[in-house]
Amino acid sequence: MAASNFLNVYKGQDAIRQYFDPDEAPPLPLVELPACLNPYHQDGVHIYAKLMSMHPANNVKSMPAMNLLEKGVVPGKTNAIVEYSSGSTVISMSLVARAIYGIPDVRAFLSNKTSDAKLKLMRFFGLNLTLFGGPSQPEPVDERGGIRAAERLAQQAEDIINPNQYDNDDNWKSHIRWTGPQILKQLPEINLICAGMGTSGTITGLGTYFKAAKPSVIRLGVVTAAGDRVPGPRPYALLAPVEFPWKQATDHIEHVGSYDSFALSLDLCRQGIICGPSSGFNLKGLFQYLEKCKANGSLKDLAGPDGGIHCVFLCCDLPYQYIDEYYDKLEEARFPPIKNHELTKVDKYRYDEAWERDCLDVLQDFFQIPNMFNLLHSIRSSSNISLQDILISKPDVSIIDLRQPSDFHSYQVPGSTNFPIALPTNPSPFYDSAVMISVWTKLEETFSSNETSLSQLLGDKRILVICYDGDTSRVATSVLRAKGYVADSIRGGFSNFARLDQVSQPDVSNYLTGGLHEVTLERAKVKVTGS
């Protein structure tokens, strides 16, 4: 621990190594849980989360990874690292290998039952993956498993090392070197330490350290309930072949299932302790032990000289890679509902403000108009001339009008084609999810058609889409752009376009009533100023 680096700043070409090195950084946070997360608060129990997830590698395995590679990498000789790991250990190794030793070739052997999210995460960090069938947590001595396969690969090549977290004492000794001293310095009054057991390295190291540094501390290990699975820890039966001295390093062992692990982790996250399921697993093990002590009247025996019972459990990693599993394990009622969830199936394409054009820009860009000022002046000064009489679309332009046929035939932009999808009585699709679903579905079906007439209409042309208020045409533009067409819409729709002319309100008597009008077309003349 670097007491002098309280600002947590790392400089120079060696900065990343310093950033990863626990000897160069302030201790990882130790945070007491609030009473809402501590059912034993009224009993004088104080529970603290040791946030191992706050290391740069974001998991408890960063400590073993640092220690294993420091002892195992041979500078100038080691070119690759291979490890059997479900994620955290080998991800930490890959980060440390690159940042400190300049070794990019880190290979992960792992179970074919690993979640897709975790496989993607490992590949994200540049790991080369090899999957193995059989048990997801093979025995270290099983010749058919990935642990032995990693050992054999390293034995066959001098430039490849297999740190082997399952059989290398530098795993658990990392917690004697760093984690234990940090906790004791942060909380000298500690009475109980709790950690999960996978390789058993964490509890072996912590238990061994506190046995020597403060023998009164209760050392609680947590294993997975038989027949269940929690990412990271193992069931008790699979600890039998592990040769670390975990039995001498523990005073008591609790068995915890996956449901409680995920549920408590969720509770922790929502109260600001962001952590994965193995952290909830550890906390549940601690709860079970405290409950047993309370039931048999021995809880007060855990108290220290100050009368309080100070317990620390480890938060091992972050929840994000397990998100799908939270939803699989826990009831739907634990998660707030999504309003307008039906929109997840429609309106799937991107939007761009540049595709929503002003009226005057549209006139100049899509129509043959020699002089805009003269055009508007002519319309203003003559009751017999309208845009219908003057506008001619450019040869490379196709105009799509989404209004209803009666409005289209009453007044239309010259050269336009009618696709009656928008209704003037409907709310905007951006205000009403039902309208969005209806409009988007119709647009998707219409413009996905392979009809020759549609291909001839759209082809390689620039497309202008018009509707009543611009919102339906905005959706249409998104659909058309997604299908490879160059499409734009008019901001404000036909109502804005019509303000350049003299147009009456559309006849909505033939449409269903009760909804908000998509637009109200006013009789208006544009006042042209300037020269």
N, C-alpha and C positions, 0 to 999 in steps of 0.2 A: 504493500500500500504506500502510495506517495503522498505523505502528509503535506508536502510543499506545493503540490500541484492542485490546489483547491479550486482554481479557475478552470481546470479540466481542458487545458490547451496543449496541443502537441505541435511542435514545429520541426522543420528540417527534413532532410531526406530520410531520416529514420522515424518520422512521425507516426506512420501507420503501425510500425512495430511497437512503439511506445503506447499507442492507443489500445492495442490488443493486450498488452502486458499488464497483468494485475499489480505488478510491483511498481508500475509507473503511473497508475491511475488511482483516483479515490476509490474507496470501497463501494461495492454495489449497494443500492439502497436497502434499508431494513425498515419496513413500514408496519405500524400497529394497525390491526383491523378495527373498524368502528364497532360499536355495540350491536348494530343491526346485522353484522356478520359474525358476531361472537356470542353464541347462546350461553356461554359460561362467564360472561362479563360480571354478572352479579355475584358470582362465586369468587371473585378476586383473580380471575384468570385473564392474563394479557396475552394476546396472540399476535405474533409478528410474521409478516411475509418477507422472506429474504429473496429479493428480486434478481435471481440469476439471469433472468431474461433481459436484464438491462446491460449485460455485457455486449460489446459490439457484434458478437455472433448471435446474440439474442437467445441463448439457451445455456443450460447448466453444463452441457458437454464441452463448452469452450475451455473450461479449466483442464480437464483431462487431455483435450486436443493439444493445448499449449504444452503441457508437460510431456506427453507422449512423443510429440515431434521434436521437442528440444532434446530429448534423450535418444531419439531414433534416427533422425536425419543426419546423414554424413555429407557435409558440404563437398561439392565437387564430384560426388559419387551417386548420391540418390537423385533419380530423375522422375520417379513415380511413386505414388502411395496407393495402396489398396486396403480397404477395410470393409468388413461386413457390418452394415449399419442401416437401421430403418430411417435414418434421416439426420437427426441432430448432431451426432458425433462426426459423421463424415462430412456434413456441411461445414461444421466448425473446422475440421481438418483442411478442407479445401480453401477456406478463407485464410487460415493461418499459413498454409503451405505457400500460397501466392504472396501474401502480404509480407511474410517474414523470410521465407526461404526461396522465393522465386520459382516455385515448382507448380506449373499449371496442370500437370497430369495427375489427377486424383480420381481413383476408380472406386465406385460403390458396388459391392455385392449385396443384394437384398432380396427379400421375399417377393414372389409374384403376386402376393396378396396386398401389397402396399397400395394405398389409395392413389388414384390418378392425380389428385391435387398435390400429393407429396412427390410423386414422380416428376411432375412439372416443376415443382419448386427446386428439386435437386438438379434437374437439367438447367434451370435458370441460373444456378450458381456454377454451371460449367462442369458438373460431374459426369463421368462416363459410367453408365449404369449396366449391370448384368444381373438379370433376374434368376431366381432359383425356385423350383417347386418344393413341395414338402411343407413342414411346419413353418409358420412365420417367425417363430423364435426357436431355431434349432439348438440342440445341445452343442456346446463348444467342441465336444470330442466326436461328434457324429461325422464320419467320413463322407456321408452323402450330402451334408449341408454346406451352406455358403461360407460359414466361419472357417472350416477346414480348407475349403477351396481357396480362400484368400491367403491362408498360410502357405499352401502348396505353391501358389503363383509366386510369392515372394522368395520361396526357397529355390525356385528355378531360375531366377534372374537376380544378379548382384546389384542392379541399379533400382530395384523395386523393394520397398519395405512394407511390411504389414504390421502396424503398431499393435494390433490385436487388443482392443479394449477389454476383452473377456478374460485374458490371461496375463495381462501386463500390470505389474504392481504400480507402475507409474500412473495408471488410471486413478486408483484410490488415493495414492500419495499426493496427487494434486490438491485434494481437499484438506490434507494436513498442511500443505504448503500455503494455500491461499484462503479457501472458503472458511474453514474453522477459525483461523486467527482473525479474519475480518469480523465474523459474527461475535466472537468473544470480546473483541475490542469495542464493537458497537453496543453490545448488551452484556456487560459484565455480570449482571444479575440473572442471566439465563438459567432456567431450571430444566428445560426439556428441548431436545432437538428432534425433528421429524423429517424423514426423507423417504422417497419411494425406492424400490429395489428392482433394477433391471439387470445390469451387470453386477449390481450391488456395490459398485465403486463409490457412489456418493455416501451412502450410510457407513460403509467400511471406513472411508477416510475420516468422516466427521466423528463417527463413534470412537475410532482410535485416537483422534486428536483430543476429544473432550475427556476420554478416560484418563489421559495424562494431564491435561491442562486444568480440568475442573471435574473431578470424578463424581461429584454429586449430580451432574446433569443426566437425566433419563434419556436414553438413546432409543428412539422409536422408529422401527422400520415398517414399511407398508408394502404389501404384495397384492397382486391381482387376485380377486376371488376365483376359485376353481371354475373352469369352463367359460370364463368371461375374458374380455380383452380391453385393455386401456393402452393407448399409444405410449410406449416407453417401458413401463414396469412389467414384471413377469409374475406368474403364479409361483407359489412356494415350491411346488414339485420341480420346477425347472431351475431352481437355485442349487439343487443337490450336487450337480457336477461342477459348479463354480468354485474355484479354488481360493478365491479371496477369503480372508479371515472374517467374514461377515457375521458369523455366529458369535465370535468374541466381541464384535463391535456393536451388538444390539442387546438391549435389555428386554425388549418386547416387540412383537410383530403383529400387525393388524391386517386383515384381509378386506379389500374394498372392491366393489363392482363398478361397472362402467357408468350406469345411470347416475349414481351419486357423484361420480367424478365429473361428468359433464355438467350436471345441474349446479354443483357448487362452483365450478369454474365460471359458469354463466353469471352466477350471483356476484362473484368477485369482480368480473369484468364490468358489470353494470354499476359497481360502486367504485370503479377507478383503479382496481388492481388488475391490469390486463395480463391475462395468463391463460395457458392451455389446460386441457383436461387432466394432465398429470399433476397439476397444481391443486385442482379440486380434489383429486385422488389423495394427495398428501394431507390436505385439510380434513377430509372425511375420516381418514385414519386417525388423525389427532382427536377429532370429535369423539370417535368411538372409544378411544382410550380414556379420554377425560370422563365420558359417561360411565364407563366401567368403574373408574376410581370414585366417582361421585356416588354410584350405587352401593359400593362396598365400604364407603366411609373413609377412603384413604386419600381423597383429593387434597385435603389440607396438608398431607405429608409431603406433597410436592413443593410447598411454599418455601421461599428463601427467607433470609433474615428480615427483609422488608415486609413480609407477610403476603406478598404477591406471588402469583405463579406465572412465570414468564416463559412462554413457549414460542419456538421458532419453527416454521415449516418452510420448505423450499418451493418457490415458484420457478418452474423449470424451463418453460418456453412460452411462446405466444399462441393465441387461439386461431390465427387466420388460416393456417393450413388444414385445420380440422372443421371448418365451418359446415361443410356438408354433413359431417358426422353429428354435429350438434342437432341438426334438424332430423337426422335419422333416429337419434337416441331419445330425444325429449319430445314432450307433447307439443302439438301445434299451439295450444293455448298459452304457452310460455312466450310466444313471439307475437308482437303486435300485428294486426291484420294490415294488409296493403289496400288502401282505397284505390278504386279504379284499376284493380288488378287485371281486369279484362284487357286493358291497353297493352299488356306485355305481349300480346299475340298480333298486334297490328302496329301501323305507323313505325316501321322498323328502320327507316332510312334517314339519312342525315338531312339537315336543313342548312341553308346558308343565306344570310341576309342579302348577299349580293345578287341572289336570284329573285328578289322581290324589288321590282323596279318602279320608279316614279313615272307618272303618266307622260310627261313631256319627254323624258328619256326614251320611253317606249315608242312614241310617235316618230321620233327621229331615227331610232334604231331599227324599227320593224316596217316602216312605211316610206314610200317615195314622196318626200315633201321637200320641194325646192326652197321654200322660205317659211319658217314656222311663224314669224310675225305676220306675214301677209295672210297666212292661212287663218290664224285666229282673228285677225282684223276683218277678214271677209265674212267669217261666221258671225261675228258680233254685229256687223253693219247690215247684214241681209237676213231677213226672216225666211228666205227661200233656200238657203244653203246650209247644209249640215255636214258633219264628218262623213256620214254615209255617202254623200255625193262626191266627196273630194278624195278620201283616202284610198290608196292603192297599196296593198302589201307588196313587199319586195319579193323577188322570185325565189329566194332561198328561205322564205318564211312560211310557216304553217300556223294558223291561229285556231285554237280550240276554245269554244264557248260552252261552259258547263251549266248555263242557265236552262230553265224549262222552255219547251218549244214555243209557248205563247209569247214569252218575253223575247225570245230569240227572233221570232218572226216580226214582232212589233218593232224591234230596233236591233240591228246587228252590225258588228264591225265587218266591213267589206272583206270577202275572202275567207271568212271564218266557217268552221264546221261545228255543228251542234252535237254535244254529248250530254244529254240532260241528266246530270247527277246532283247538282246543287238545288236546294229548295229555298225560296226566299223566306219561308216560315220557320225554317230551322235555326236554332242557335248556332253559334260558331262551333266547329268541331273541336276547337281548343278550349271551349267552355263546357262541352257536354260529351262525355265518353261514348254514349250510345251513338251520337251523330258521327263521332270520329270513326267508330267501328264500321258503321254503315258506309260512310263516304270512302274510307280507305279501302275497304273490301271491294267496293264497286270499281274504284280507280285501278286497283291491283288487277282485278279480273279483266277490265277493259283494255288496259295497256299491256297485258301479258298475252293478248290474243295473237295468234299467228296468221290472222286473216290478211290476204294480199292487199285489200283496200286500206287497212291500217298502216301497213308497211309503206305503201305508196304515199299516204298522207303525211306520215312522220319522216320516213326515210332519213336522209342526211340533212334535213332542214333544221333551222332554228325555230323553236316552238314558243309561242306566246299563249298562255292560258288565262282565261278570263272567267270570273264568276260574279256573284252579286257583291260581296264585300271583300273579296281577296283572300279569304281564309281557306275555302275549299280549293281554290286554284293554287294556293301555297302548298297544300298537301299534295295536289296533283303534280306540282313541279318536283317535289321530293321523290315521288314515285317514278316520274319520267327520267329524272337524273340518275336514279339508281339503275335504270334499264339502259343507260348509255346515251340518252338523248340530251341535247342542249336545250333546256327549257327554262323560261322565266315567267313570272306572273306580275300583275299590276298591283302595287300596294294600294289597298282600299278598294280594289276590284272595279266593277263596272260603274259603281256609284261615283268614283273619282273620275273615271274616263268620261262619264256622261256629263260631268260638270263643264267639260269643254264644249258642250253642245246644249240643245234644248230638248230635254227628254222628260216625259211624264213618268209618274210612279208606275211600277209594274202592277198588273192586275193579279192580286193574290186571292181572288174570290174562288178560284178553282182549286186552291190548295187546302190542306188540312189547317185548321186554326188551332190556337191554344199555345203555339210556340212563339218565341221571340222572332221578329222579322230579321232575316239575315242582313237586310239593307233597306233603306228608304231613299229612293232616288228623288231628289228635289229638282224642280225647274230652276236652273241657274245659268247665268251667263258669266263668262270669264272676263274680268276687266284687265285689259292689257295696258301697261304703262311703260314709259320709256320708248326708245327708238330701236 
